[in-house]
Structure formats: structure tokens, C-alpha cells
Amino acid sequence: MDHLLDPNPDRLKRWFAERSQPAYRALQIRRWAYAGRARSFDDMTDLPKELRRAMANDFTLWTGQVVQHKQTNDGTEKLLIEWPDAHKIECVLLRDGARRTICISTQVGCAMGCVFCASGLGGVARNLTAGEILEQMLLLDRLLPADERLSHIVVMGMGEPLANLDHLLPALAEATSPSGLGISARRITISTVGLPSAMDRLTGSKTHFNLAVSLHAPDDELRNQLVPVNKNIGLNEILAASEKYFAASGRRLTFEYVLLAEINDQPEHARKLAARLRGRQALLNVIPYNPVSGLPYRTPSHKAQERFLEILRGASVNVQVRQRKGDKIDAACGQLRRMAV
């Protein structure tokens, strides 16, 4: 059966036309799928019963099954979703004041090989489809009470988003559509380790999403160790592609830097990073390492973190520290993985 959430409005219009149904039925379906939070075709009560039965025969609304749902007292919730091919992914709902942010995945696993990240353990199995990306959004949205709506999307879950642009961009088009989730592009952030050719493609797409580029090191020598894919790219090329996106989109750039104790958190690293970012209109998001079971890396001490930040701020780098959320259920940055542990 066709996945109803896979973006293809013409398909749905043709299906209704073949059954002599008015074109507005497609909009009714979209309202139920997005704003109406329908759990099944039976919930779509303004459609004739026979039509609902016919749709259930030809389409599926949900392809994934939530096999685990974890919550923590900071308002974070995490879902482990299993797809029909038995592959699994994780996605997260975060609460911060009035903000309701979801962190979604784009791949089963990840091929980038960042040595400190749980998502890449076991490599990458496949890309998620646009329908599967949208399904995460709606399953997370359903965790909210009826009077709340999602406000922000961060594409920072499992996988490298720019390695799956063919499916990510159609999914985000649905998320921003007034007849979809209606979330402004300015409230959507795509995170990448930096794939220049894909960054150039994103620039050419004329989208206006926020772009967050994960650096994790101030020079190529160290970055090659922490982010192996960097060996074939290099920081200069990544930064040049970042500047092109900034110039085309007008959106502020964010650079991300995971602090690893005694590896990339020393004063010399801070000074090199400050020199690398000097003169750039960007925000540096410093992320103290979130421990991952089975990996040897540690979170720097508070003193080491403050020393690192002091050097950056003294060099007039616009820097903030990411607030840790969801770490008690392994839902914080770098902790999502393909299997429950």
C-alpha cells in the first residue's frame, strides 16, 4: 500500500478523481493527517464511511510502530520507532518554556563516523523516506496535549541530513506548508558535519532554513581523528560552503562544537577556533559531551568548560552553551541510536 504521508499531492487527487470524488477531499485528508492528528482513517469523520474503507485498502497512514517511549522529568520524550523492514530509529520531543521542539532523524544509523556519537555505531543501513521523516514529526506531535502545537524542528537526530536531501527537502516542504504543519522555515534547523557539494545544493534550493555546521575541532589534523569523513573534505572547503549558504539565505549560521575532555577542550584549541571564526557572522554552540555507553570519552570539568568559553568570548566570538536535556533517557545530543539499550 502507498504511504499516505509520502509527498505526492497529484497521486491523491488522481485517486479521488478515479472514484468521482471532489478534489477538496485531498485537503480534508491533509487536515486530518496534520492538524487533526488522526490515528486512522476511521477518525476522519467528515469523509463517507465507504470512502474511508477504500482509502484503508489502498493507503497506510502509519508505517512505523512505536516500540519504546521514554520520558524524563525535564519534559523530554523519546520514541524508538520500528519500520516494516525491522530497522529502527529514535526521535525526540523537547520542551523549553513555551517552545515545543522536535529532533528528527533522516537515516537509519549514520555513515559519517564521528567517533564520540552513538548514532554511527554500526554504520548506516538506509535513508529514511520523506513519509518516514514526516511520520516522526506527527508521532511526536501526538505526544502534546490538544491545545499545544510544535513550534520548532531540528534535523539533528540520527544520520547526516545532507546525505538524504532527496527525501528531507520534500518532507520539510510539507512541514512548512500552511496545509501541513505550518512551521516557519525560520524555526527549522538542519545540522550537518559539512558536505560542501550538498551544502551548495541546499544553497541552490533557495530554502531559508537555519544551518548548523558541526566543527568539533579547530584544525583538520584533529578533525580528521574525530570526524573521519573530514579527510576527504577539509575545514576550509566546509567554511566556504557555509558562507555561500549564509549569503544566499540570509539566515544566521551556527557552528557546533562538542567539548571532549582533554581532547579538544584545551586553551590552544579555543585560541585556534577563535582565529578560525574571526570575522564570521555566526553563533558558536558549545556542547559539553553527553556520555555514550561503550565509548571512552568524557565530559570536561566545569573549570575546563569555563576556561574554553572565556578565551572565545575574549576574542569576541558569539558563543552559547547548549543546555543538556534528555540525557537521563539517552535523548541528548549524540546519544540517539538504532537500538534500545
Protein Blocks (a to p, Z undefined) as FASTA:
>chain_A
ZZfklgcfklmmmmmmmnopafklmmmmmmmmmmnopabfklmmmbcfklmmmmmmmpcf
blbdcfbdcddfkopacdddddfkopacddddddehjbccddddfbecjfklpakbfklg
opafbdcdfklmmmmmmmmmmmpcfkbccfbdcdfbgcjfklmmmmmmmmmmmmmpmkln
opafklcccddebiaklmmmmmmnopabdcdddfkpabfklmmmmmmmlmmnojklmmmm
mmmmmmmnopacdddddddehklmcfklmmmmmmmmgoiacddddddddddehiabdcdd
fklmmmmmmmmmmnopacdddddehklnopaghiacfbdZZ
